[in-house]
Amino acid sequence: MKNEVFLPEDYKPAADEPFMNERQIEYFRRKLVNWKSELMDDSRDTVAGMKDQTRNIPDIADRASEETDRALELRTRDRQRKLVSKIDAALRRIEEGEYGYCEITGEPISLKRLDARPIATMSLEAQERHERREKVHRDD
């Protein structure tokens, strides 16, 4: 079992400390776990809300509006479900000691990028190259 890592409440990863040290890893692990928890809570609220809203609405315009709202909500939940799987993958990378490193170049991903997008798997440069290549292939 791993030792508990002390993390001050105001801790922010800094470039002047060793990359992906115990505190940084714990910071990102907690960030990912909290994010996943929020998404799961939202999902439970949606399911409960949809069960409550299942009713017969006689006005066709009101019914259409409710169906549109429901479809939008389901698309949002689907995106969140995909996000949860990316969060799980990031948590696995933490466990395997691979978190924070670009899957293309093996170089460290900037702390600023990881803080903004903790599920990032590529450095900014590798991500931009990937997107440019994708755009070229899409435009053919």
C-alpha positions as CSV (number, residue, x, y, z in Angstrom):
1,M,0.0,0.0,0.0
2,K,1.2,3.5,-0.8
3,N,2.1,6.1,1.7
4,E,-0.3,9.0,2.1
5,V,1.2,12.1,0.4
6,F,0.7,15.3,2.3
7,L,-0.5,18.0,0.0
8,P,-1.1,21.6,1.3
9,E,-4.5,23.0,0.3
10,D,-2.9,25.8,-1.7
11,Y,-0.4,23.5,-3.4
12,K,0.2,24.1,-7.2
13,P,2.8,22.1,-9.2
14,A,5.8,24.3,-9.9
15,A,8.5,24.0,-12.6
16,D,11.3,24.4,-10.0
17,E,10.6,21.1,-8.4
18,P,11.3,17.6,-9.8
19,F,8.9,16.7,-12.6
20,M,6.1,14.3,-11.5
21,N,7.4,14.0,-8.0
22,E,5.1,12.5,-5.3
23,R,3.3,15.8,-4.6
24,Q,2.7,16.6,-8.3
25,I,1.4,13.1,-8.9
26,E,-0.9,13.3,-5.9
27,Y,-2.1,16.8,-7.0
28,F,-3.1,15.5,-10.4
29,R,-4.6,12.2,-9.0
30,R,-6.9,14.2,-6.7
31,K,-7.8,16.6,-9.5
32,L,-8.8,13.7,-11.7
33,V,-10.7,11.9,-9.0
34,N,-12.6,15.0,-8.0
35,W,-13.4,15.8,-11.7
36,K,-14.7,12.2,-12.2
37,S,-16.8,12.4,-9.1
38,E,-18.5,15.6,-10.3
39,L,-19.2,14.1,-13.6
40,M,-20.7,11.0,-12.0
41,D,-22.9,13.1,-9.7
42,D,-24.2,15.1,-12.7
43,S,-24.9,11.9,-14.5
44,R,-26.9,10.5,-11.5
45,D,-28.9,13.8,-11.3
46,T,-29.7,13.5,-15.0
47,V,-30.9,10.0,-14.8
48,A,-33.1,10.8,-11.8
49,G,-34.4,13.9,-13.5
50,M,-35.3,12.0,-16.7
51,K,-37.2,9.4,-14.7
52,D,-39.2,12.2,-13.0
53,Q,-39.9,13.9,-16.3
54,T,-41.3,10.9,-18.1
55,R,-44.9,12.1,-18.6
56,N,-47.4,12.6,-21.3
57,I,-47.4,16.2,-22.6
58,P,-50.5,16.9,-24.7
59,D,-49.2,20.1,-26.4
60,I,-47.1,19.0,-29.4
61,A,-44.9,22.1,-29.3
62,D,-44.2,21.5,-25.6
63,R,-43.5,17.8,-26.2
64,A,-41.1,18.7,-29.1
65,S,-39.3,21.2,-26.9
66,E,-38.9,18.6,-24.1
67,E,-37.6,16.0,-26.5
68,T,-35.1,18.4,-27.9
69,D,-33.9,19.2,-24.3
70,R,-33.7,15.5,-23.5
71,A,-31.7,14.8,-26.7
72,L,-29.3,17.6,-25.8
73,E,-28.9,16.3,-22.3
74,L,-28.2,12.8,-23.5
75,R,-25.5,14.1,-25.9
76,T,-24.0,16.0,-23.1
77,R,-24.0,12.9,-20.9
78,D,-22.4,10.9,-23.7
79,R,-19.6,13.4,-24.0
80,Q,-19.2,13.2,-20.2
81,R,-19.1,9.4,-20.3
82,K,-16.3,9.6,-22.9
83,L,-14.5,12.1,-20.6
84,V,-14.9,9.7,-17.6
85,S,-13.1,7.0,-19.7
86,K,-10.3,9.4,-20.5
87,I,-10.0,10.3,-16.8
88,D,-9.8,6.6,-15.9
89,A,-7.1,6.2,-18.5
90,A,-5.2,9.1,-16.9
91,L,-5.5,7.5,-13.5
92,R,-4.2,4.3,-15.0
93,R,-1.2,6.2,-16.4
94,I,-0.6,7.6,-12.9
95,E,-0.6,4.0,-11.4
96,E,1.8,2.8,-14.2
97,G,4.2,5.8,-13.7
98,E,3.5,7.1,-17.2
99,Y,1.4,10.2,-16.4
100,G,2.7,13.6,-17.5
101,Y,4.8,12.3,-20.4
102,C,3.9,12.7,-24.1
103,E,2.8,9.4,-25.6
104,I,4.4,10.4,-28.9
105,T,7.7,11.9,-27.9
106,G,8.2,10.7,-24.3
107,E,8.9,14.3,-23.3
108,P,7.3,15.9,-20.2
109,I,4.0,17.6,-20.9
110,S,4.0,21.1,-19.4
111,L,2.6,21.5,-16.0
112,K,0.5,24.4,-17.2
113,R,-1.1,22.2,-19.9
114,L,-1.7,19.3,-17.4
115,D,-3.3,21.7,-15.0
116,A,-5.6,23.0,-17.7
117,R,-6.3,19.6,-19.2
118,P,-5.2,16.8,-16.8
119,I,-6.3,14.1,-19.3
120,A,-3.7,15.4,-21.9
121,T,-1.6,12.6,-23.4
122,M,0.5,14.7,-25.7
123,S,2.7,17.7,-25.3
124,L,1.3,20.9,-26.9
125,E,3.8,20.6,-29.8
126,A,2.9,16.9,-30.5
127,Q,-0.8,17.7,-30.2
128,E,-0.5,20.6,-32.7
129,R,1.4,18.3,-35.2
130,H,-1.2,15.6,-34.8
131,E,-4.1,18.1,-35.4
132,R,-2.3,19.6,-38.5
133,R,-1.8,16.1,-39.9
134,E,-5.5,15.3,-39.2
135,K,-6.6,18.5,-41.0
136,V,-4.4,17.7,-44.1
137,H,-6.0,14.2,-44.3
138,R,-9.5,15.6,-43.8
139,D,-9.0,18.2,-46.5
140,D,-7.9,15.6,-49.2
